[in-house]
Structure formats: structure tokens, C-alpha cells
Amino acid sequence: SEGRATFAVAPGAVPDPRDVVVNELWYAPADPALEFVEVFNRSDEPFDLSAFRLADARREETVIANSPVLLGPGEHAVLVRDSAAFAARFPEGEDVIEVSPWPALNNGGDAAVLFFGSRENRAEIDAVPYEPSWGGSDTTSLARRDPAGPSARATNFASSTASAGATPGRQNAVFERDLDAPRPVFARRVLRAESTFAVTFSEPLDVATVDPADFAVGGRAPVSAQVERDGRRVRLPFDSVPNGQTLTVRGVADLTGNTLSEEDGVPVAFVAEPYAERPPGELVVNEILYDPLDDDFDDRPNQPEYVEILNPTERRLALAGYFLTDRPDEDGEADTLAVGRPRASIPPGGYAVAYAADAPLEEAFPETGFADSTAVTLLPVDRSSLGLTNSGGLVALHRPDGALLDSVFYRPEWQSEAVEGGDGRALERIVPLGPSNRASNWQTASAESGGTPGRSNGAAPPPESTPSASLEIAPSPFSPDGDGIDDVVFIRYALEASVSLARVRIYDSRGREVYEREAELAGREGQIVWKGRSESGDRLNVGVYVVLFEALDADGGSVETFKEAVVLARPLD
């Protein structure tokens, strides 16, 4: 009639993908009737839930509401399997919508999917393809951290931390707005692909923002940048091996739109090279505790078995997939112990300690200060023992491809005479690049706690000097009494030219030869260790000894000769 107008009230707008998201779901409650899915409107428009459908991974849909129900901007709606059971469990909860038939959510992994429109003309608005590893349990829901974050990434979900186990109809207890740009957290050279590198980011990347020109190693860009399926790892092949130990990147963005605008870098972990002629390679077995203290009534912390690995190079070395083996049996089979974990590496001059996690390493060896050390990588092994036998055995370190890096056949006879068996005392390597299987290059740890995992061995050689064509002997006097202080003497040589063999002869004050050793030489400089014992292993008397060092050519002729005195001392009884 005159003076009146008629308006059609729209029941809601048409949503774009992820305008409405699955924000929380309880897929594994002890009572299946308590299953629920919470949806959240993260847009600025209202939507009619009667136009939405809920489905599981099979895409068998159920209409959410049979009559118009508006979901306003910033509002939650809780879709439940059984409204009566839900009200009893969450009496202070918001109004809920009982969906029937309910698309049962599988405890072992499934999906919660939102569709908009009719069955014939539908659009997928959101889908959360969850796995049990994402979070959630029989007592807690699976909750989204950031509604604007990705729906298909575990990094954006977690178990609810609410005291009630869930927060239906309210902001999630784990809510955390993602405002941080993705950053590189680990980079490595790919095994058996020298010119290919891989970098892992703190969160999944938007593939459209990944450009090879934004990556570099040694100032050179890769020929391509291939984002792996999880979205966090990028593979970077170069046309040749780049020089450089740091990978830099800029310009990449995460799935929320946060962009790494300023260049960021991460050290590259390289693949350790095996030895060419004799061990060790670029990673060294540096310390072994095979007979730990494990008496619960001795007022001392129990010790774990451990193997310490040293990186003596100037490069960071990767550890993912590395493993230890013992002595092979008659069929050539050896027990294998995986010690390397993903993204683990050792910095230059640093250590990794593989230990049986049954006993706390930090309590047994507090001097290292593991929590504050950047030079130590801990590799706990979830077992009570590493299988190191007290009677001696083999510790062999391998790369993931099986290449041997170092091999030590330790023996209890290498311990000091003052130690019975192992007796809670580790064997320490004296010269890191010295022979792996020579008793003279190992001695008993003198530290009060019984070992030095993650720090310099007590028997480490003195700082090197660079003399020209000379022989240096230090310390002198030395006292091989097993107290860990000056127990060995280092015979350090520097030659005019490289030779293939060295001979060391040691004479007492009467001119009698008491010790002789020949050693292959790998360069013009090096050192040989003497423990103050005779050729047969007997203790020698205190006094002055003369060291005769000869560098020999391929025919056994003497090329260079040096002679120096050394004093062997011992505390008075």
C-alpha cells in the first residue's frame, strides 16, 4: 500500500575459503557422545550456518542446521554429537547445534571438513586433516593456535591446555597470533649430492614466495628452489659446489603472510668425510665410558654409558642418520645403534655425546654445564645401555650411507694401573687425530666425576706452536702416575720436507734403548705420544731420558735427525 516498502532480508553472505574455519575439535573423548567441532567466523560478514555442511574424510556431508542460524563476525559455533551429554560435561558452555547424523571422527586420524552450498553445488570452505601426533587425546581437545594460520599443518594445532580439557565457544587456551616471519633453522649439504643443499624453516612456507634468487651460499644463488611436501624444507641444487659455510635467505613468507624482509642466515652442516687410508675421518671417537657407576647406595650420581664424538675440523658437520656398530659376528653382522637425530650437528671444534638416557648425564657430569654450552650436542638413546662391554670391544662410527668415519677397539688394559677395570672412569683420547687403536693415544680420565663428556679431555696436548725444522718435547718433567696431570709427554716435530716415516728411539741415562716406535707421517708437522713406559709396557725409573727422532725417506734412509732430553718424574711415596 501507499507509504510502505518491502525488503528481502538476506540470511547471510557467501563465504570465501577459510572465512569460517574449524577452530577446535574433540575427536577422541573417553565418551564418544562428547565429540564436537567448533567453527569460528574470522571474516567481517555474517553467515547462515544452515547453508553449511559438515563432513569427515570420506566427504559424507550432513547439513549443520535445518533452519537459519546466523554466525556473526568473530563468533564461534559449537557443533556437537549429543547435546545432552555435552551440556552435562560443559554446563557453562554456549548454545550448541546438534548435528545428525554425526560424521564420527576417528581417533587414529581423520578430517573435519566444512562445505558451503547444496550437495550439487558446494564449495569447500575449510578442512582440518588431523593426525593423533597433532595433539588431542581422551582428556583434551585439538585446538587451533591462530585462526588465520594454515588448516593442514600440525604446527598450527596443539592439545588444549584449558583446565576443562577444551574451550568450546570461547577463545582457545593455546591461541597465539602468528606475527613472526619464517626463519631458517637448519641447513645441510645433501649426502651424495655435493652441489645440493637443503634448508629447514621454522614453519611452512607459501610456495609462491619461494624464489631461488633469494637464497645464497657463499654469495651464489642456486639454480632452483624446490619446496618439499611438508612446506618447511627447501632443496637447493647449485650448478657447482659453492664456497661458503653459511646459507642466507630473504623474501620468503609463511602461510599467514608474514614475510622475511631482512636477510637471515644459518650455518651449513656438511657431510663428514671418511678416512682415506686409516682412521679417523672428519669425526673422531674421542672418549668412551664403558663401565659406569650404577650403585644406588654409594652417594654418587649414577653414570650413563656414553661415547663422545669430536669434530676437529673447521666446518659444522651433520649428524642426522649417523650410527654406531660393535664387533661383527662370524656372519659379518654387527649390532647397530642409531645416535644421530634430525637437524643434529656438531660445530667446529665441538662435541656430540651419545649416551644411554636411563641415567641423567647432566647430574653425573655437572662440570660441563650442558645447559649453557653451545659446543655440545646431546644425543640421548632411549635405552639403559649402549652395549659397551667391560672386557673391551669395538666402537665404530658410520655415516647414514654406511661409510666408516672412525673405529676404536678399546681395551680395559688401556686404563691406568690405579684403576680397577673401568671403575666409573672414561677412556680419553690424547691426540684427536692420532691413531685410533694405539694404547699410547688413550688414557684414564682424571676428572673427579670420572669423565669429561662435552669438553676438552684431561689428556689434551699443549697448545701447538709452529717451529721450523725442530723437535719440541712437553711437558718436561712429566709424571706418568695415573693422576691425570702430565701423565704423557708429547713429542712434536716440524720438518723441512714431507717424509713418509718417523722413528723415535728413547734411551736412559746409561745409553740403553728402552723404547722404539715407528710411525707413518701425514705431513711436515705432527706429534707422537710417549707414556713413560718401556717397549714391553713396564714402568720406567725416574730420571733423564734422551729422545732421538729420525725422519726417514722411502728407502729407510735418515733425512732429518733431532735429539732432545726429557725428565721422567714421579711423586715421592
Disulfide bonds with the S-S distance in Angstrom:
none
